[in-house]
Amino acid sequence: MTEMRRSAVVVLVVDDDPDFVEITRMILEARGYQVISAMNGDQALANMQQERPDLVILDVMMSCVLDGLGVTRKMQADAELRDIPIIMVTSIASSPYADMFPTDEHLPIDAWISKPVQPDDLLKTVQQCLTRPASH
């Protein structure tokens, strides 16, 4: 990793919707964040091993309905990844899969944003997660 590359805060955006990834990238890069992306949980975990991001924006439903939850559990079990803040973004509440989401389980995430994501809410939540200690 070069010094220049790490001068910016690195945000990993994990979502199987390329439009969401691109819009999120544009919003974050306009504020000086460096954005890397992944299309599913496995790709996200591989990216995290290569370049540890400062923050992860993670969708719940990707290659499988609860793919994002699996990523949070694997991050929590990994000493190298467990302190990375996670913002969970999803539209699961308004989907046919809403009843599959575990509402009685502690989720190791720092913030929750429902889709569609408003740019101001995204930026505010990113800043909050980066400036406070990890809650998980």
HUZI-V443792 format. One record per backbone hydrogen bond with DSSP energy under -1.0 kcal/mol. CO is the residue of the C=O (numbers start at 1). NH is the residue of the N-H. Records with the same first field share a line. If there is no record, write none. Layout:
CO=NH ; NH
This chain:
2=6
4=7
9=34
10=54 ; 55
11=36
12=57
13=38
14=59
17=21
18=22
19=23
20=24
21=25
22=26
23=27
24=28
25=29
26=30
28=31 ; 33
29=32
34=11
36=13
38=15
40=44
41=45
42=46
43=47
44=48
45=49
46=50
47=51
55=12
56=87
57=14
58=89
60=68
64=62 ; 67
66=70
67=71
68=72
69=73
70=74
71=75
72=76
73=77
78=81 ; 82
81=84
85=56
86=110 ; 111
87=58
88=113
90=115
91=94
92=95
95=98
97=100
98=101
107=109
111=88
113=90
118=122
119=123
120=124
121=125
122=126
123=127
124=128
125=129
126=130
127=131
